[in-house]
Amino acid sequence: MNEFYEAVANFLEELCFDSEERDYAIQPEGLEIAECEQREMDERKDKFQEKLSDMDAKFLEEYLDVLESTNIQREQRAYYQGIMDGIQLLGGMGLIKNNENVKKMIEKFQH
């Protein structure tokens, strides 16, 4: 049974990282507009960055990389929290047994 929970954990992790190619059941209101705005701002940023000194342009690029990395980590945290909430809900409803394997899978997502 331990292999099953490991397989489920790996599958859920794959889903999280395959987000670009995935069809989503959830489409938050305003996401499409926000993505369009981001594309426009990316173009403006590129033009702006061309006018900067090399040192300033490098700083801006490093800052944006850190910002993107932080946002990715926050998205992963929210994604995994949703998984945790679902598992806890199913456990609270008695639909899955609360055993050691479930606890191990939950611990995997907590770290």
Secondary structure, 3 states (H helix, E strand, C coil): CHHHHHHHHHHHHHHHHCCCCCCCCCCCCCHHHHHHHHHHHHHHHHHHHHCCCHHHHHHHHHHHHHHHHHHHHHHHHHHHHHHHHHHHHHHHCCCCCCCHHHHHHHHHHHC
